[in-house]
Amino acid sequence: GRLAERVRQVPALDAAFRAELARVARDAWDVGVLRARIDAVDTILHAAPLPGAAGAELAGIERGLDEARDFVTARKAYLTTRLGL
C-alpha cells in the first residue's frame, strides 16, 4: 500500500502504472477464460460424491465459487470504467 502510494505520487511512474493496469484489464483479464477456469474447478469438485463432513463443506465452497465468478465479472467492469477503456 505505502509503496503504491509513493509510486502514484511520481507522475512518470503513475503513468506507467496506469498503462500497465490498463493493459492487464484490456488484454489479460479475460472474463470468459477466468470464469471457465472457475467452472472447471466446480466440475472437479462434483466429479465424485463426497461423504459426510466433506459433502457438507461443499456448499460453502460452491458459494465461494459463485463469489469468484461475480468478482471476475465485476472487477472487469470496475477496471474498464475506472480506466476509461
N, C-alpha and C positions, 0 to 999 in steps of 0.2 A: 503494500500500500504506500508506504512512505517513498520508496524508490520511484514508483509510478508517478506519484505527485511531483517529485523533483524533475523527472523526465518531461512531464507535461508542462512544466514551467519554462522550459527551453524551447523557443519557437521551432527551431530546426528539428529537434528530437520529437516534439509534439507532432509535427507534420509527418515525420517518418512513422511514428506510432500509429497515427490515424490512417495513413496509407496502407500499412500492413494489416491493420484491423479491417479496413475496407476490403483488401484482397482476400483475407480469410472469410469474411462474411459473404463475399460475392462468389469466390471460386471453391472454397473448401467446405463451407457449411452447407452441404447438400442435404436438405431435409429428407428427401426420398431415400438416400443411401443410409443416413443415420437411423431413420425410422425402420428401414429394412433390417438393420443390424439388431435393433431392439426386438423386432418381431422374430428374428432368428433365435435370440435368447429365449423368448417366450415359447417358441416351438420346442426347444431343447428341454426346457423345464417341464413341458407337458408330454414329453416322449414316453415316459413311464409313470405308472401310478406311484404316488408317494404315500407310504403308510404313516399312520399316527401323527405325531407332532410335526413331522416334515410336511405332511399334507396340509395341516392347519396353517403352517407358516407360508404356504404358497399364496394364500390370499393376500397377505401383506406384501409379498414380492410382486404380485400382479398389480397392486396399487402403485408400487414403485415404478413398474414398467409403464403404467399409464401416465404417471407424473413425468417420467423421462420423455415419453412421446410428446406430451404437452409442452415441456420445456424446450425441446428441439425446435418445435414449430414457433413457439412464442419468441424464443431468442433470435431466430432469423428475422422475424418481423421487427423486433426491437432494434437490432443492429441495422437493418435496412432503413428504418425510419430515422434512427439516431444519426446515421452516417450520410443520409440523403442519397441512398443508392437506388 
